[in-house]
């Protein structure tokens, strides 16, 4: 029988580790013996940044991943045929948007749905708040989320991110969002030694250029007045966040404003389209559901249905 020691080592030569970067079948893992370059045992490679694993260290700073500790949650995205693991064991999903370039509020809803489905707390960060020309427009775009109780933190990465650094202390968080929102710049502001690569925004396309090609975990600095044990994952910019793995009823549960009305329709098999006595449509008409969020729900639901028609295996 294997026994853990106070150092986290395990009998039979295994030790504990935390995956801090994942690219293909190659993983960087933090252990009590330092950072090791690791590969999984066998052909299967389904690990994510934030995974806690058991591994057997080898020579030259390498190791072999032997087992995965149970995950508290898993953030991932999917379309009809592909799945992409993003990160695990998160306390918070930090959705980074900016005053410029323009951002997709539909993508914000997708990220929130992914977080809600896994019991992860969403946190919205409005970056580049010093660019006042577009600030009010960005605030209006985020107002439906704020009214639902989702926290919105306004920052300017170039002027420091002290408020956000304090907010993230002790958390296990990941930055997600479109390219050009300033995720890597924020990472550098919060964890200066990260030195994450940054690029200028492409004004012609009104979108960012990808600067981060894989997810990487950084330990958050610990000071006398901050909680210990926190880390932050910087992830590649994304334009889509597929949720094909969610069933329609599970998707509805991830929209917090729909929850009080679910199960109250006249017909048990109500599709919430145009059926008489639909509780959701009634709530929409009464103003209890924001029209823009209702559009988001219907768009994501249609996308999931299309993916499942293409791949009934879901």
C-alpha positions in Angstrom: 0.0 0.0 0.0 1.4 3.4 -0.9 1.7 6.0 1.9 2.1 9.7 1.5 4.8 11.5 3.5 4.8 15.1 4.8 6.7 16.1 1.7 4.0 14.8 -0.6 6.1 11.9 -1.8 4.5 8.5 -2.5 6.0 5.1 -2.0 7.1 3.1 -5.1 9.0 6.1 -6.4 6.0 8.3 -7.1 5.7 12.0 -6.2 2.9 14.5 -6.4 3.0 17.3 -8.9 0.9 20.2 -10.4 0.7 20.7 -14.1 1.7 24.3 -14.9 1.9 24.0 -18.7 0.4 21.7 -21.3 1.3 21.4 -25.0 0.5 18.2 -26.8 1.8 15.2 -25.0 4.4 17.3 -23.2 3.7 18.8 -19.7 5.6 20.9 -17.3 5.0 19.8 -13.7 5.9 21.5 -10.5 7.0 19.1 -7.8 8.9 19.1 -4.5 12.0 18.3 -6.6 11.5 21.3 -8.9 9.9 21.6 -12.3 10.0 18.5 -14.4 9.4 17.9 -18.1 6.9 15.1 -18.2 5.1 12.8 -20.6 2.1 10.6 -19.9 2.3 6.8 -19.5 0.8 5.2 -22.7 -0.9 6.8 -25.6 -3.6 8.6 -23.7 -2.9 12.3 -23.0 -5.9 14.0 -21.4 -4.4 16.3 -18.8 -4.9 20.0 -18.3 -3.2 22.9 -16.7 -4.0 22.8 -13.0 -4.3 19.0 -12.8 -2.8 17.4 -9.7 -0.9 14.2 -10.7 1.3 11.5 -9.5 4.5 10.9 -11.5 7.8 9.0 -11.5 10.8 11.3 -11.8 13.6 10.3 -14.1 16.9 11.7 -15.1 17.7 15.0 -16.8 14.8 16.8 -15.2 12.2 14.5 -16.8 9.4 12.3 -15.5 6.4 10.1 -16.4 2.9 10.9 -15.4 1.3 7.8 -13.9 -2.0 8.9 -12.4 -4.4 11.8 -12.0 -5.8 12.9 -8.7 -9.6 13.6 -8.7 -10.5 17.0 -10.2 -12.7 19.4 -8.4 -13.9 20.7 -11.8 -12.8 20.9 -15.4 -13.1 23.8 -17.9 -13.3 22.6 -21.5 -14.9 23.5 -24.8 -16.2 21.4 -27.6 -17.8 21.4 -31.0 -19.4 18.5 -32.9 -16.2 16.5 -33.2 -13.5 18.0 -31.0 -12.9 18.6 -27.3 -10.3 21.0 -25.8 -9.3 20.7 -22.2 -8.4 24.2 -20.9 -7.8 24.0 -17.1 -8.9 22.2 -13.9 -9.3 22.7 -10.2 -10.4 26.4 -10.6 -12.0 28.6 -8.1 -12.6 31.5 -10.6 -13.0 32.0 -14.3 -11.8 35.5 -15.1 -13.3 36.7 -18.3 -11.2 39.6 -19.7 -12.8 42.1 -22.0 -11.6 45.6 -23.0 -12.8 49.0 -24.1 -11.0 48.3 -27.3 -10.9 46.3 -29.5 -14.6 45.5 -29.5 -15.6 42.3 -27.5 -18.3 39.8 -27.9 -20.9 39.7 -25.2 -22.1 36.4 -26.6 -18.6 35.0 -25.8 -19.0 36.3 -22.3 -22.2 34.4 -21.9 -20.6 31.3 -23.3 -17.7 31.5 -20.7 -20.2 32.1 -17.9 -22.2 29.1 -18.9 -19.0 27.0 -18.9 -18.1 28.2 -15.5 -21.6 27.8 -14.0 -21.8 24.2 -15.3 -18.7 23.3 -13.3 -19.3 25.3 -10.2 -16.6 27.9 -11.0 -17.2 31.5 -10.0 -17.2 33.9 -13.0 -15.5 37.2 -12.6 -15.5 39.8 -15.5 -12.5 42.2 -15.9 -13.0 45.3 -18.0 -9.4 46.1 -19.1 -8.1 49.4 -20.7 -10.5 51.4 -18.6 -8.2 54.4 -19.1 -9.4 54.6 -22.7 -12.4 56.7 -21.8 -13.8 57.2 -25.3 -15.2 53.7 -25.4 -15.6 53.1 -21.6 -19.3 53.9 -21.3 -20.1 51.8 -24.3 -18.3 48.8 -22.8 -20.0 49.4 -19.5 -23.4 49.3 -21.2 -22.5 46.1 -22.9 -21.7 44.5 -19.6 -24.7 45.9 -17.7 -26.9 42.8 -18.2 -24.2 40.7 -16.5 -23.7 43.2 -13.7 -27.5 43.2 -13.0 -27.4 39.4 -12.6 -24.9 39.8 -9.9 -21.7 39.0 -11.7 -18.8 41.0 -10.4 -17.1 43.4 -12.9 -13.7 44.8 -12.1 -12.4 47.8 -14.1 -8.6 48.0 -14.5 -5.9 49.4 -16.7 -3.1 46.9 -17.1 -0.7 49.6 -18.3 -1.3 51.7 -15.2 -0.9 48.7 -12.9 -3.4 46.2 -11.7 -3.3 46.6 -7.9 -7.0 46.1 -7.3 -7.1 43.0 -9.5 -4.0 41.6 -7.8 -5.6 41.9 -4.4 -8.9 40.4 -5.7 -7.1 37.3 -7.0 -5.0 36.7 -3.9 -5.4 33.1 -2.7 -7.6 32.1 -5.7 -7.1 29.5 -8.4 -8.0 31.5 -11.4 -7.7 31.5 -15.2 -7.8 34.4 -17.7 -10.0 33.7 -20.7 -11.1 36.0 -23.5 -10.6 37.1 -27.1 -7.2 38.0 -28.4 -6.2 41.6 -27.9 -8.1 42.1 -24.6 -4.8 42.4 -22.7 -4.7 39.0 -20.8 -0.9 38.7 -21.1 -0.3 42.3 -20.2 -2.5 41.8 -17.1 -0.6 38.7 -16.3 2.7 40.6 -16.4 1.3 43.3 -14.2 0.1 40.8 -11.6 3.1 38.4 -11.9 6.0 40.5 -13.2 8.3 37.5 -13.5 5.9 35.9 -16.0 7.1 38.2 -18.8 4.3 36.9 -21.0 4.6 38.0 -24.6 2.5 40.9 -25.8 1.7 42.4 -29.1 0.0 45.5 -30.4 -3.6 45.3 -31.5 -4.5 45.1 -35.2 -6.5 48.3 -35.7 -7.4 47.3 -39.2 -9.2 44.0 -38.1 -10.4 45.4 -34.7 -9.1 42.2 -33.1 -6.0 41.1 -31.4 -3.1 39.0 -32.6 -2.6 35.7 -30.7 0.3 36.1 -28.3 -0.2 33.1 -26.0 -0.1 29.7 -27.7 -0.7 27.4 -24.7 -2.0 27.7 -21.2 0.5 28.4 -18.5 0.1 28.5 -14.7 1.9 31.2 -12.6 2.1 31.2 -8.8 0.6 34.4 -7.4 3.0 36.5 -5.3 2.4 36.2 -1.5 2.8 39.2 0.7 2.1 39.8 4.4 -1.5 40.9 3.8 -2.4 38.4 1.0 -3.7 34.8 1.2 -1.3 32.1 0.2 -1.7 29.2 -2.3 -3.1 31.2 -5.2 -2.3 30.8 -8.9 -3.2 32.3 -12.2 -3.4 30.6 -15.6 -2.9 32.7 -18.8 -4.6 31.1 -21.7 -4.6 31.6 -25.5 -7.0 34.1 -27.0 -10.2 32.5 -28.3 -12.9 33.6 -30.7 -15.3 30.7 -30.0 -16.2 28.7 -27.0 -18.2 25.7 -28.0 -20.5 24.0 -25.5 -21.6 20.9 -27.4 -21.0 18.8 -24.4 -23.9 20.5 -22.5 -27.4 19.1 -22.9 -30.2 21.7 -23.6 -31.6 21.3 -20.0 -28.1 21.7 -18.5 -27.5 24.8 -20.6 -30.7 26.4 -19.3 -29.5 25.8 -15.7 -26.3 27.8 -16.5 -28.3 30.9 -17.2 -29.1 32.0 -13.6 -32.0 34.2 -14.6 -33.8 31.2 -16.2 -33.5 29.0 -13.2 -36.5 30.3 -11.2 -38.8 29.7 -14.2 -37.6 26.2 -15.2 -40.2 23.5 -14.7 -43.1 25.9 -14.6 -44.2 25.8 -18.2 -47.6 24.4 -19.1 -46.1 21.6 -21.1 -43.4 19.3 -19.6 -41.7 19.1 -23.0 -41.8 22.9 -23.7 -39.0 24.0 -26.0 -39.4 27.6 -25.0 -40.0 28.7 -28.6 -43.6 29.8 -29.0 -45.6 27.3 -26.9 -48.5 28.7 -24.9 -47.9 28.9 -21.2 -44.1 29.0 -21.5 -42.8 30.3 -18.2 -39.6 31.5 -19.8 -41.3 33.4 -22.5 -43.6 34.9 -19.9 -40.6 36.0 -17.8 -39.0 37.5 -21.0 -42.2 39.5 -21.7 -42.4 40.7 -18.1 -38.8 42.0 -18.2 -37.3 39.4 -15.8 -35.0 38.1 -18.6 -32.8 40.5 -20.5 -33.6 40.3 -24.3 -29.9 40.1 -25.1 -29.2 37.2 -22.7 -32.3 35.5 -24.2 -30.7 35.8 -27.6 -27.5 34.3 -26.2 -29.4 31.4 -24.8 -31.2 30.6 -28.0 -28.0 31.0 -30.1 -26.0 28.6 -27.9 -28.9 26.1 -27.7 -29.2 26.1 -31.5 -25.5 25.5 -31.9 -25.6 22.6 -29.4 -28.5 21.1 -31.3 -26.7 21.4 -34.6 -23.6 19.8 -33.2 -25.6 16.9 -31.9 -27.2 16.3 -35.2 -23.7 16.1 -36.8 -22.5 13.8 -34.0 -25.3 11.9 -32.3 -22.6 10.4 -30.0 -22.9 13.5 -27.8 
